[in-house]
């Protein structure tokens, strides 16, 4: 019996003749032309914008609905030296948004700090604005509250602000409530609100706060040259971290933000950030990438909100004291180690649950709950379950009779729509919100079985067989002999990679396996041959166990395979920056079709 496929291989529809003509026009290798066409860059002008991002490519913040009213009210507050409260969130996105907007307002106010901030505690307060915090702010003389990365569904808090005589400006990027509309506020700034003409609908929360900061800076008394060449690039440094951490699309304006921000991150000014980057081993010779930020820097920043007090992050970014900056950075580093240990313990339990009951992983959606799981890591756990099962996954932690959950989805399944549909049939959630790919919610603990059943029914009716089998999209066919240092240099121009701009995957058919070495009992190091070309290839056992997979496929030394791979450069001095491949999947050559 043939082994089941791991992926559904797909390839672009760009014709050879079209790619060949475009390559001649651009004077680029044909495979690069194929990649550009496959991603929608079908004119020299579009190609130039994609390959050469500049700060001038940022959209005007004035195009965002609600911006004019928000800017005018903040200008009044600055002129009157009114205390302003920024109401943030506890993740990277929310803390960076708080830093950016506070820095801009205080800078325009001449260095006088008129801005206070509140970062909620994940466990004690939960997500979103709380009436008690607003009441305390009003009692201290605050008359203007600006939410960042939160507030678009905060109807009760907005009504409380009105009752307290507070002006409220909501800046957010999450999807509004289709039924309830927008919260009552002086201004709502959200590119996803109805009738907003702003072209980039994929800004993260810090991105929306940045657009407000940009609008304020551009009409301030600060010289335009200073704003354009110093302040905005400096802001993009932090915004790049938030944009990568929030996993929004790295196309268009977001690509500009991250490309410029990564260049600025090479020279961090804030002492706390500089120390945190050292602890994350991001100050060496290797250039910063979106991947290194996502897997090394962002988790350490997020650890504060997951495990302790996220306001520490804001202080770390704002402090000018090297001693205080280092103290906080080292604390975040320790918290991240604690987070990893906590996460691994829960993952071990999840693996046991999935192994004991295969129906959990085979259901349309996976809903797992556990007592003693830390609420700060359930989002990460949900992501791990998605990787393990390729099903939409909800992970819940019980506390005091309430279940707090986080969910992640797969391509083709809108998770917020799913929760909305379940709730509309039988209201079960105390609260819920999010977007297509990620959600947060809570409900009474005794209703989790009902959620599991209802979501499973909805998912099975909404998901196709193709959705359940993950897609492996091969961007282009690439013979091994065409993998050269010059091609690698061209591929670097496609960075930063991320959501909607993934790192290219190439396919090569009829490749012979010359050598197989097993590493640490689970990974593989292969040597592949095609024609006169040979190249090393690494197969990392993440989703699957590669030695076992080769046995299932009946693939051994001398076998002819089709290989799907990414191109890597081994930076180890012992390998002399040699080009090698990272295997994504393989299949016996005769199965190609």
Phi, psi and omega in degrees: 000131183291145178292142179293141178292148176276328185223159170261106183286132175230162180217158182290165181257012180293131182281154179301317183294319180296315180295319180298317180293320181292323178298318178296319181295321183272346186058049179232159176303149184299321181296328176292319176299320177299315180299317181296313180297320181297334181259012174090007180264085191252010174226155177303327181292316178295321179297317181297317179297322182287315186278344185229065181294135180227159182296333177293348178277354177294142179285156177289130180295340181295344179285353184270128180302134179091351186294316185299314181295320180295314181298317182297318181292322179291323176300319177298317180298320179294316181297324183269356184057042177284141173292136181240139176250124170263123181258109188258203178222168191266002179262183180303316182301311183290322181288320178294319177303318179298315181297314183298312184289320177297316180299317181295313183294315180295324178295317179293328179283009176082024179091352178280126183277106176254000186254127169256165178217153175228123174249116184293154174274126186305317186276311186286325185249325184079183184283143171100166182285140180246139183300324182296322179294320179295320179296318178298320180296317180297322180294335180268008175098002178290136177237353179228126177241133177239118176273146175228132179062022180195165171111345187292339176242019185271066184293314182295318180294321179295321177292324176295321177299318178300315181297330181274357182078023180264135169279134183239127171247121180261121170242125186202168176231354179289161184288135177292164175285119184295331181269311184283341181078219184256149177291151178291116183209160176299322177206144173239123178245109182199115183298345180265005176282154180303141174070012176276121184277359185300129189289333183264102180273000187252017175299144170281176181299319177295329177296320178294317177298322177298320180297323176294316177298317179299316180298319179294316182294322185289341177251009180277180178278356178291132182307139182302324180298319179294318179298311187285327185256345182239303188290308182298314176301324178294321178295322182296336178301311179284323181297326177299319179299313182293320182295318177293315184296328183274359174056038174277170184297129178265060176231165175056229183297324179297325176296319178298314181303311185285321180299312180289320181298321178295323177296321180289329181294342178298334181236068182294136180266316183297128183298324179293316178297318180299317179293319180297322178293324176296316180295329178275003179059047180244024180240020181273205185279338183287139180292151178288140176231164176300325180295316180293324176294317183294322187258347182243315186270309184302318180299326179290324177289317180294335185301329181298311180289330181285322191246342187208237187245114186288342178297339175302324181297315179300316179296320180299319180289330186269332186293144175259359181276118177301324182293313180292321178300315179294320180301314181290318180301317179293325177296315179299321179298317179293318179298326179293323175296319177297318180300317181296320180293317179297316179298316182295321179298316178292323178298322178299318177296318181296318178300320179295317179298315182293323179289326183283333183224092184295340179295336179297316181281338182270350180293165179300324176220148182259126177237113182239136178225150181210147175273135180091354175288138183284128181298337182288346184243005186293331176295317177295318180299319179299319177298320180294323179293322176299315178299322184286323189246344190050048173229152169303140186224137171243133176237130185235145175242133182269141178201115176060038178084359179243142177254124180254126188232159174222144183226151175227154186238182176242159178305135178093358180231112183276106189290321179294321176299323179296313179295321179298317180295317179298316183291327182289332179283313179213100184304117181234342186273137169289322174200155173196156179183177180139219181207197187299322190261339185212143179220159170228149185194169171213157179198162177300140184303324184286357180255005179298317177302323178295318177298316181301316182291313184294316180292323178298317179297315180297315184295318181295329179279335186263343186255137178268169176300323180295323179297324183285335177261113186299145180274138170245105185268113177272115186291328182195153171278135186218107174298146183301327183293343181268004178272102186231164175303324179296321178293319179300319178298319178295321180294329178300333181290345178279347179290157004281142179268150179173199181303130181073354170221066185289158174298134184298142172246130181248156178237144177220126184263158177053056177257136181263139176272114180269332186209143175227122175235131178269130181248126177053034175067005182214333180264167179231145167239116182250159165238125185250151181225138173214114186062233180267359184262137172231150182202148177282149181217128179256137177239109183269131181275092176253289179283331183227166175261107191296318177303318178292324181296320178298321179295317179301320183279348184070033183255128178217195180304135179085354182291148175263126184230163162260131184241138171247131190206161167253156181263134182233160171239121181281109184280356178298125181306331180294339182256358174060041181055041182287144175282135176216174182249153170245116186288131174261320178194163173213162176209150175306139189302328184288349180273356183300143179178000000 
